[in-house]
Amino acid sequence: MGADKAKAITLSELCTHIFPPPKGRKGKGVCVWCGKEVDEMFDIKVSDNFMGWCYFSFGDCMCRYCYAFFSKQSFRKKSWVATKSGVKFIKRDEIMELLLQPPKPPWFLYITKTGQKQGWLHCIHKVNLSSFSFTVAFEPFDFPVQTNISEVHALHNLLSFLRERKVTKTELLTGVFKMKTYERAIKEGYEEELKRAKKYAGKGIWEVMCHVIK
């Protein structure tokens, strides 16, 4: 898959398929989330326990697209993928296939771990315009995870290999392996695979894939 050409849009614009943006009141303003100047605005609407103010920029309203997006709590509680065809809520066992075979751009993938916070807040301008090099929003992180299709396939092969040999997810995430894991690797000849996994421990895409691998 090579780089694909697509027109840049915001995350809230991409997600309008599931809910047509409502009409706002007439007036000039700047959206606090996407930063666009608008002539149709809404008051800033967030829940009382909202903790993501640091991701908002200078502004005095919400545009109709961002207002509609924030009105849907399901976007916080579930994992989902958004494309021009619509928004689909997905389960953990569906995510790996999306990473290995990304949708046609523009697209966006959000992976939630606990559903307690909006892990996509920092990604309003991170809609993917390529199926080769892309970002993923992962709830525990305060930054988008950057990767590419070659890296995803290589890490998937490595993780699958080690999981088949009963290496635990905790070991893979931390890079700290039990003595019996080392002994088995020496005996069966896959010490190099353990060393490679240790190098990736702590990296964003590694944590994402450890979360979704079986």
N, C-alpha and C positions, 0 to 999 in steps of 0.2 A: 504494500500500500504506500503510494507516494503522498506528497503533500497535496491537499485538496484546497480549492479556492471556494471561499464562502464569504458572505458579507458579515462584518462584525455587528453583533447585536448584544444587548445585555441579557443577563440570565432571566430577569423578569419578563422581558419581551419574548424570549424563547418559550416560556412556560404559559403563555396566554391561551393555548389551545384548550386547556381544561377549564378555563373561566374567562369569558370575554371581559376585558377591562371596562369598568363602569364609567359613566360620564361624571366628570368633576365640575367644580365651580370655575367660572372664567376668572382669569387673573394671571399675572406674570409671577413666576417663581422658579426656584431651583430645587430639584429633588435631593433629599438628604442621602439617599442610597446610591442612585446611579449617577448623580451629579448633572443630569441634563436640565437645560432650561425648558420650561414648559409654559403654556398659556391656558392649561386646564389642570387644576390642582386639587389635592385632598389634604386635610390636616394629617399630621404625622400620627400614625396609628400603630401602636405596639402594645403587647400585654404588660400588665403591671409589674411582672417579674423579669422583664426584658433586661438582658445583661450585655447586649452587643452594641452599646452606644459608640464604642471606640471605632467601630467599622463604618460609622456614618461620617460623611464629609460635611462641609459647610452647605447649608440649605435651609429652607423655611417651609417645606411642604413635601408631599410625596406625589410622584407622577402617577397616572392612572394604572400603569403596568405594575409598578412596585407596590402600590396600595393593594391591588388585587392579589399579588403574590403573598404579601404578609398576612392577608386575611385567611389563608389556608394553613391551619396547624398541622395537617397531615404531612406537609413538606419538612417539618421538624422531626416528626416521630418515626418516619419510615425512610428507607433507602429508595431512590428513584433515578430514572434516566429520562432525560428530556431531549426530544428531537423535533424536527419540523412536523413530524407526523403526530406528535402528542407527548404526553407525559405518562410514564408507566411506573407504578410502584412495584418494587422487586424484592425478592427474598435473598438471603445471603448466598444460597447455592446457585443463584442465577448471575451473580456479579462476575465471577471468574470468566465466564464465557464472553461477557461484554468487554472485559479487559483484553482478552485474547483476540476478539473480533469486534472492534469498535464500530458504532453506527456511522452512517454517512453524515458528514458535518452539514450544518452546525449541530453540536450535541453537547450534553453535560451529564456527568455522573456524580451523584451524591451518595455516600455510604455513611449510614448512621451506626453508632455502636450502642449507645444507651438511649437515644431519643430525647436527651435532656436539654440540648441547646442547638441553636441553628448553626450547624457547621459549614453552611454555604455562604455565610455573611460576607466573608472576605473574597468571594469569587464572583461578584456581580459582573465583572468585566472579563471573566475567565471562560466564557463559552468557547468550546473547542472548534477550531476551523480546519482541523486536520484529523485524519484517522491514523496517522503515523506517530506524530508527536503531540502529546496532549497532557492535560492536567485532570486531577481527580480531587474532589472535596471529600475529606474524611473527618468525621465529627470530632474526634479528640484533638485534632490539629488546628492551630490558628494560622495556618498557611496552606496554600494549594500544593498538592503533590505533583511534581513534574516527572514525566516518564515518556517512553516511546515504545512502539510495538515490539521492537527487537529485544529491549530490556525485559519487557513483560514476559515474553516467551522464554527467554533464558532463565529468569527467576522461577517461572512456573515449572520448568523442567527440573531445576534444582530442588525446589520445594517438594515436588511430587516424588522425586527420587528419595529424599530423606524421610518423608512421611511414610513411604512404603517400608522403610527400615525402622519404623517405630520411634523416630526422633520426635520428641514432644513439641508442641507449639511454644511452650514456655522456653524451652531450650533454644528454639529457632529465633524467637523474638529477642532474647537477651544475649545470645551468642555464648552463653555459659552452659557447657555440656557436662553431663554426669560422667563419672569415671567409666561406668559400664557402657555408655554410649561411645566413648573413645576406644575402649577395648574392643567393642564389636566392630568399629570402623577400621581399626588396625587389622583385625582378624579377617575381615571381609574385603578390605582394600578400598575404602572410600574416605580416607583421611583428607584428601584434597577437597572433597565436597564439603566436609565440615569446616575446613579453613575458609572456603569461599563464603559459606553461610555466616561465619563469624565476622567477616569483613562487611557484610550487608546489614548486620544487626544494628538497629537504631536509625536506619535510613527510612524515609517516608514510604516509598513504594514497597519496601520489604515488609513494613508493618501492615500496610493495606493488604498485601497478598497473604501474609500469615493469618490475617483475620478471616479471609474468605476461603482459603484452601481447606479441603476436607481433612 
